[in-house]
Amino acid sequence: MFQWQQSQERLNRQAGLLQGERLTFHVHYWGVSRHLVANPVHKHSFFEICYVEGGTGIYTEGDREYSLHRGVLFCSRPGVVHQIRDVNELDLLYVAFEPDEKQSDPAELESYLDALGQGEVWMDNQSGSPIAGLWRSLLVPDSYAGALSAGVLPALAHSLLASFPDLLGVARSSNRPPVRTDSSILVQRTKQYIRDNLAGDLSQQQVARLLNVSERHLSRLFAENIKESYTTTVRNERIRAAEELLIRTGTPIKEIAEQVGFSSVHYFTRSFTQKKGMPPAAYREANWRHADHLHP
């Protein structure tokens, strides 16, 4: 099934500090234990979450007992006295960790701790769950074939730890970034297409056809999502690209006008002056000293 010892060593070597955009975790240890032995009554100052891959046993917290068998996921919370006993060929995956307060967003940290601290201790029938599948993906298979590279372990391990409250925790009201709507995704896709094809045909008719929407619908999406018209967006993107070329290269102004899609240097000069308050040549001269480098 797995290279148990090698999987454990690799995780402890590669997935200790798991950094994310809003949550960072410090992992005390990973366990990939074949036929785990019983342990004494004890407690931790951190979370320890375990998944039973095979065998049986009993998990206790105080006077409560929980059956351990394949597919069980259970959580030992900080400061809670617990024990694993009466084991029979118990195969256990486990991780001991705590969120890093200094490197985590305070609101997300509070939400995470509240959800996991007040959630379920024990859950059954998890062998086919996404969490179990993600956990197994971190391990080295018996044949070694198909083992993920060590470089991807931190990101996957972070995803595993970040997902625990979604299964074990109570419902969270986190300050997560809002989910993007279909319309905002389409607008972003359109803007990226514009940036990638400044010298091409960016007529509203052509772009709407490529995106399989009507011109009217495309206009409405831009008005509702970014509060400017499609044509204004195209012009602004062309001027933005021209700014970069003026400051960072020595490309002649006529060539810049062509590269960013203006029909003539005169139209480019007029549009640029209206937007930036000075013609392209004067803008270049004023900003030349700030250029990082020049390309002949």
N, C-alpha and C positions, 0 to 999 in steps of 0.2 A: 504493500500500500504506500508507505512513506519511508524515507530515510529519516527515522525519528531523531537520532542524535545530531545528524548533520543539519537537519531542518532547524533544530533548536539553536545550535551554535551559530548558524547563519543569521537567524533573526536577531539574536542577542548582539551579534557583531554589526549588523547593518541597520537595525531599526530601533535605535535607542532614543534619540530625540526626533520626534515627528512634528515637523513644523507645517502649519497651514495658515491660510489667510486670516482666519478668525479664531482658531483654536490651535494651540501647540501642546503636545503631550510629552511628558517625560516617562519613559518606560523603565521600570525597575528590573524586570526580567520577563522573558518569554519562556513558556514551558511547552514541550512537545514530548509527552511522557508515555511510554509504552509500559503497561502494567504498573501503574502508580501504586505505591504502598500507602497504607493508612497514615494519617498524621495526627499529632496531638492537638488538643484544644488550644487555639491561639487566636490572635487578631492582628490586623494590619492598620497602618495609618494611611492607606491608599486603597484604591479599588483593585479587586482581582476578579476577573470574569473568566469563566471556564466553559468549555464545550466538551461533552462526552462523545468521543468517537467510537467507543466500544466498551464492553464489559459492564460491570454493575458495582454499586456501592451505595452508601448513605451519606448525605450531607446534612449536618445539623447546625442550627442557629438557636442557642438557648435550649428550650425544650421542644422545638419544632424539628421535625425530620422530613427530608425530601429524598425521594428515590432517585438514584442515578443510573441511567442506562443510555444507550445510543440515542442521540437526538435531543438530549437535555442541555439547556443553556442555563447557567446560574451565576449569580453575582454576589460576591462578598464585599460589603460596604466598609468604609473606614470605621474603625473602632468597634466593629461588631464581632463578638466572640463566635468562632465557628470551628468545624472539624469535618474531615472526610474519613469515614471508617467503614468497616465491613466490606472491604473491596474484594472484587474477584476479577482479575485481569482487566482492571480499569484503564482504558486508554483515554488520556485527557490532554486537550489543548487549552492552554491558559495564558493570560497576560496580566501582569501587575503594573499599574500605571496611575498617574495623576496628571490632571491638566496643569500646565505651567502658567501660574497667575501673571507673571511679568510679561509673557509673550502672547497672551490671549486677550481678545476683546472682552472687556468687563461684562457687558450685557450677555454675550454668548456664553461666557464662562459660567455666569450665574444660572442661566437657563439650562446648561448642560448638567451642572451639579444638582440642581433642583430636580430635574427629570430623572436622572439616574438614582439619586438619593431617595426618591419617593416611589420609584417604580417597582416592578416585579423582582422577586428574589430568584424565582425558578420558573422555567418555561419548558414545556415538552414539545415533541414533534417538530423539531427544528432542523432535522437532517437535510431537508430539501430547501431550507431557507436561503435567501441571498447571503446572509451573514455567515452561515456555515460554508457555503461555496466560496465566499471571499477568503475566509480563514484557511480553507484547504489550499487555495491558490498560492498561499505564501510558503507552502511546504515543498520539499524536494521529493518527487515521486521515486518509487523503488527503482525504476529503470533509468532514472536520471533524465530520460527523454521528456521534453515538455516543461522542464523546470524553468520558471521565470528568471530572468537575469537579476542579479543582486541589486542593480541600479534602480529597479522599479519597486523594490520592497518598501522603502519608506513611504511612498505615496499611497500604495495599497494598504499598508498597515495603518496609516493615518485615516484612510477611509473606513477601515474596520472599526477603529476606536470611536470615530465620530458618529458611526451609525448605531452604536449600542443603545442610546436613549430612544431611538425610533422603534426598537423592538421591546426592550426592557422597561423603558421610561414611561412616565406619565406624559400626557399631551403637553407640548411646549408652545409657548407664545414667544418665540425668539425674534430678535431683530435681524432676521436674515434678509439679504437683499431680495426685493420683490421678484417674483417669477416673471420672466419676460413674456409678453403676449405675442401671438402670431403676427400681429400688425407691426410691433416694434422690431421683431426679427426680420420681417420683410423689408422694412425701412433700412435697417442696418445692412442687410444684404445688398440693397440697391446702392447705398452710399459706398460700399466696398467695391461694387462693380464700377461705379463712376470713377473712383480713385485709380482703379486698375486699368481703365480704358479712356483716359482723358483725351487722347488724340483721336479717338474713334467717334463713331456716330452715337451721340448721347441724346438724341432727340427723344422726347417723352414717348412718342409712338413706338420707336424702336425698342427702348428699354422696357416699356410695358409689355410688348410682345414677347421679349425674352423671358420676362418673369411670369408670363401667362396670366396677366391681370389687365383690366381695361385702363385706358389713360385716366378716366375719371376716378377710378378707384385709387390709382397711384397718387393722383393729386390730393385726394382726401386723406390718404395715409400720411403724407408729408405734412399736411396742414394740422392734422390731429396729434401727430407724434412729436414733431420738432418745430411746429409753428412757423414754417417757412415753405415757400413754394418749391416745386421740383426744379424749375429753371434757376431760381436763386441758389439752390443747393449746388447745382452744376457749376454756376459761375463762381461761387465761393470756393469750391474745391479746386477749380482751375487756378484761381488767384493764389490760393494757399500753396499749391505746388509751384507756381511761378515764384513766390517769395523765396522758397527754399533754393531754387535754382539761381536766383539773382544773388542771394547772399553767399551761397556755398560753391558756386562755380563761376567760371569766366565765360560761359556760353553766351553768344551774341543774343541780344534781345529779340531779334526776329526769329531765331531758332527756338528760343524759349516759348514765344507765342505759338509756334507750330506744335511744339512738344506737348503743351498743355491744352491744345485743342481750339485756340482762337482762330477765326477765319482770316484775320489779317492783323498785322502789327498795329495798325491804327485803332482797330476795335479793342485789341488787347490794351493798348496804352490808355484809351479812354476809360475802359472798365477798371483797370488797375488804379488809375488816378482817382476815380470816384470812390473806390473802396478804401484806399490807403492814404489819400490826401496828397499824394505826390506821384509824378510819373515814374516808370520803372527805373530809368537811368539814375534819377536823383535818389530813389530808394536804395539802389545798389550802392551808390557812393556813400550815403549816410550810414549804411550798415556794414560796409566792407571790412572795417577794422574788427568787427565781431565774428567774421567768418572763421570757422575752425581750420579750413584748408581750401586751397584752390585746385581745380582740375583744369589744365590747359586745354 
